[in-house]
Amino acid sequence: MPRFQPFDLEHYQSRFEHTVEANLADSSVKCLDVGSWLAPEEKEALLASGLFYPQVNGLQRLRERIAALYPDTSSEEVLVTVGAAQANLLVVSTLLEPGDEIVAFTPGYRQVPGLAANLGCRVREVAMDPDRDWMPDWEAFEAQVTEDVRLVAVVNPNNPTGRIFRPDEMERIVAACRRVGAWLHADEVYQGTELDGSESTSFRGMYDRVVVTNSLSKAYGLAGLRIGWAVASPEMTEELWRRHEFQVIAAAGPSMVMADLALAPEKRAMLLERQRRLSREGHALLTHWLEEHPELFSVARREATAIAFVRYHLDAPSLEVAERIRTEANLLVAPGAFLGAEGHLRLTVGYEEARIRPALQRIASVVRGMA
């Protein structure tokens, strides 16, 4: 067995996110509490829900609501999971074996590459260029997708860059997978965070070997529910379900009740609009901050998410910069090295102005001191 590699980003966050004055290392907007977004009758429905074992693959109506988000999809093709994190774990444990190869884009959220490496797989990475608004090297990508590749993993919209694959780029990814018979795993947890108000296209339905994962954490501001899902062919959904039974049995019943309420069309629209408003306001503050400190920071164009992947103009490792910010400013930001790109910091701007504005100024003060 390969030596276990910790999940550096999540380990760093879990160590410090509850010990700092302000946590900007998160990757979603300010999350809601339990009661403020529920109508009185919805609260009654939640309180009346039982605490026996729920349906293991997910409450029927919740799976129907999720299926309705995708074209030509039935509830039998949906598996409700404990967040997208468990859905992604299911994909890796179902599709990969030691010695398999996967292709992933970098920078990116490192869960799937890390799971694959810990299983004994070879991870091939395709770099995205910050000087070209994080455009991948498409010829390099196609060269990496060989007959030995079992899985291609994408995060779209991307964490941490906020980039969205264009339709022609999506077709290019699918064509490369189809050419060698590789599976495509699309982590789409940021679908619905597009800053222009549109909703990016899912990879679902573009290829018969696609597994899509998503959750209520990022676009909906309901991370504490720990509800996610996987959508695949009926046969693949059954395979995922069998492993789901081993890992967790089922997601929490009350969380699934609230997830069902959240995905009702009018409620879903409200939650997405709230998230986009917070994201837009935060990015406006960020833009003003960048204009104030052009000698210290810059950022490539963002299309989605409440995340800013900020490049600092300083010759120092990102973990060192993040640690100086944590210890001197009592703020947590995520080192770019933990996402595959040195010289950057990931921070969220999806909070109220009273939290973001002073935090940005304190970050600037620390980096100026280091410079």
Summary of the structure (lengths in Angstrom):
residues: 371
radius of gyration: 20.3
end to end distance: 43.6
largest distance: 58.0
contacts: 1286
relative contact order: 0.17
helix: 44%
strand: 18%
